[in-house]
Amino acid sequence: MNKIIILLCFLSAISSACASRSADPVSLQAAEPGTESIDTACSYSYFLWGRTAELEGDYAAAREAYEKAIVCDPTADEVAVKLAMLLMNIGKKEQAVAELEKIIARNSDNINYRSLLAGFYGAMDNNPEAIKTYLEILKIAPDDPHTLLMLGSLYARQHNYSQAIKVLEKLVDLDPDSFMAYTYLAKLYHELRFFEKSFSAYEKALDLRWSNQLAFELAGFYISRKRIDDGENVYLRILENDPANETAMEQLARLYLRQKKIDESLAQLMALRDIRVDHQALDMTIGRILLDQGKEEEAIKHFKLMLEDDDCPDEVYSLLALAYYDSGRKDEALKALKRISPDSEIFTNSVALQVRMMEDDPAAAKKLLLEMINNETTRRADFYFILAALYRHDNELDKADNIFKQACRDFPDEPEVLFEYGLFLDRIGDIDGALTRMEKVLELSPDDPSALNYVGYTWADKGINLDKALDYVSRAVMLKPDDGYIRDSLGWVYYKMKKYGKAVEELKEAVARQGDDPTINEHLGDAYVGLGDMKKALEVYNRSLTLCRDEEQKEKIKKKIAGIASREKN
């Protein structure tokens, strides 16, 4: 209705309903207590004005109109309730509560007003007052289901689980069909680890009213308690009620896969594929499952179908290649990998996979990598590293070194190239050369934790630059605090500085992170020897010996153990 027409109607009603009052209804004042008169027509007119203003979002005008309606009729409790709710909605929460308390004072037995007040307190996060109000309602109506439900939920929110359960169990005794009560109880029982009671409450709630959300919750809980069949049955019930529920199909497929029920899992995924518009990711999952389960021919057929789509990702060629390779068709696998463009994100991985497939023909693998690095379009730093590793494996160390030198020329500002070159030199025993490259890495990338660790550890091992080594390795620890190997380096620096207490502290941290490493354990043993704690040193050396696979290192540890035994005899 047009606002002007409403206003004209309102003025007409005022002029007829309030003839004996002031001609200006806005000037109406409340009468003295005990002498106020009631003008319901006037009140109703202001109420209509207020309701229209509220619906149009003019809350200031709505509040003014409701207040004047109450002046016209101080007993108009429903108008007062509207005013209280408006005040709450516009953030005048304390005023809203005060207005509602006036109404309750006039209607002490009205549980609806008290329930609204409890709701106000809840909206204000004043749970103690909300609980107090609900308890007052229960004095009037001890079996009111709404009050019991709200009180139980409030107790639960305050983590007063025993009271919450007591109230909600009373509610389900009074009202066995209370879906919400059983829902709350199910969650509370589960929180308290009363699992059987929880499952029973979930099932009862779902019998009363089916809810997919609640059913998924129950299925997840069943599976977490190793009740796999019960979880499966819940997913099947979801699909009975909602046959196109994609989440249920996915969860059921995962569950079957965990149980090694491959055919059942694939059946769910294929059913899901039939209803999903964009099924590319799903097709990838199906293909991987086929591949993992040794169903190579089915996987090949599946991936070939995927390749018919124009927007098929390059990864499909990679997976198809694996399927071909696993089925003994290496040439077709290599052809599939060669279909991957140099512009692809997985190009580097595709070339690395080709090299792996050529393990029985290293000459062909080297030739492929040389072609890659000699072409600017296909050149990648990783290809130099792989080629150098092949040369090192065949003891062609000069060729490997030359490849790294070429990589440094082709990627002069790439710290990773220098780092890999340093590792190569370290592996062939050129520690000084490795150290030089690692120091150059730090010139390009001062906060590289691996390079900081290498340089610091190497200096410590040589017994040189120990203060600087401590600085480097400490920085590396700050950058990677959970790395057990870097923590070992810090302990080793302290050991070399003869700060054995700190060495033991850091090496124990390293063992906690990388306990199966024989060298870290050996270092801890050395630190205990430095402290003079031979009992612990012996214990750690023996542990290191059981972990060690290198014969030379084993002999060294045995000599340390023998040295302790000899010292104790003397």
LINDADA-V851782 format. One record per residue. N is the residue number from 1. OMEGA is omega as a letter, one per 40 degrees, with the letter a starting at -180 (999 if undefined). Layout:
n->(N N)
omega->(OMEGA OMEGA)
This chain:
n->(1 2 3 4 5 6 7 8 9 10 11 12 13 14 15 16 17 18 19 20 21 22 23 24 25 26 27 28 29 30 31 32 33 34 35 36 37 38 39 40 41 42 43 44 45 46 47 48 49 50 51 52 53 54 55 56 57 58 59 60 61 62 63 64 65 66 67 68 69 70 71 72 73 74 75 76 77 78 79 80 81 82 83 84 85 86 87 88 89 90 91 92 93 94 95 96 97 98 99 100 101 102 103 104 105 106 107 108 109 110 111 112 113 114 115 116 117 118 119 120 121 122 123 124 125 126 127 128 129 130 131 132 133 134 135 136 137 138 139 140 141 142 143 144 145 146 147 148 149 150 151 152 153 154 155 156 157 158 159 160 161 162 163 164 165 166 167 168 169 170 171 172 173 174 175 176 177 178 179 180 181 182 183 184 185 186 187 188 189 190 191 192 193 194 195 196 197 198 199 200 201 202 203 204 205 206 207 208 209 210 211 212 213 214 215 216 217 218 219 220 221 222 223 224 225 226 227 228 229 230 231 232 233 234 235 236 237 238 239 240 241 242 243 244 245 246 247 248 249 250 251 252 253 254 255 256 257 258 259 260 261 262 263 264 265 266 267 268 269 270 271 272 273 274 275 276 277 278 279 280 281 282 283 284 285 286 287 288 289 290 291 292 293 294 295 296 297 298 299 300 301 302 303 304 305 306 307 308 309 310 311 312 313 314 315 316 317 318 319 320 321 322 323 324 325 326 327 328 329 330 331 332 333 334 335 336 337 338 339 340 341 342 343 344 345 346 347 348 349 350 351 352 353 354 355 356 357 358 359 360 361 362 363 364 365 366 367 368 369 370 371 372 373 374 375 376 377 378 379 380 381 382 383 384 385 386 387 388 389 390 391 392 393 394 395 396 397 398 399 400 401 402 403 404 405 406 407 408 409 410 411 412 413 414 415 416 417 418 419 420 421 422 423 424 425 426 427 428 429 430 431 432 433 434 435 436 437 438 439 440 441 442 443 444 445 446 447 448 449 450 451 452 453 454 455 456 457 458 459 460 461 462 463 464 465 466 467 468 469 470 471 472 473 474 475 476 477 478 479 480 481 482 483 484 485 486 487 488 489 490 491 492 493 494 495 496 497 498 499 500 501 502 503 504 505 506 507 508 509 510 511 512 513 514 515 516 517 518 519 520 521 522 523 524 525 526 527 528 529 530 531 532 533 534 535 536 537 538 539 540 541 542 543 544 545 546 547 548 549 550 551 552 553 554 555 556 557 558 559 560 561 562 563 564 565 566 567 568 569 570)
omega->(i a a i i a i i a a i a a a i a a a a a i i i a a a a i i i i i i a a i a i a a i a a i i i i i a a i i a i a i i a i i i i a a i i i i i i i a a i a a a i i i i i i i i i i a a i i a a i i i a a a i i a a i i a a a a a i i i i i i i i i i i i i a i a i i i i i a i i i i a i i a a a a a a a i a a i i a i i i a i a i a a i i a i a a i i a a i a a a a a i a i i i i a i a a i a i a i i a a i i a i i i a i i a i a a a i i a i a i i a i i i i a i i i i a a i i i a i i i i i a i a a a a a a a i i i a i i i a i a i a a i a a i i i i i a i i i i a a a a i a a a i i i i i a i i i a a a i i a a i i i i a a i i i a i i a a a a a a i i a i i i i i i a a i i a a a i i a i i a i i a a i i a i a a a i a i i i i i i a i a i i a i i i i i i a i i a a i i a a a a i a a a i a a a i i i i a i a i i a i i i i i i i i i i i i a i a a a a a a i a i i i i i a i a a i i a i i i a i a a i i i a i i a a a i a a i i a a a a a a i a a i a a i a i i i i i a a i i i i i a a a a a a a i i i i i i a i i i a i a i a i i i i a a a i i i i i a a a a i a a i i i i i i i a i i i i a i a a i i i i a i i i i a i a a i a a a i i a a a i i i i i i i i a a a i a 999)
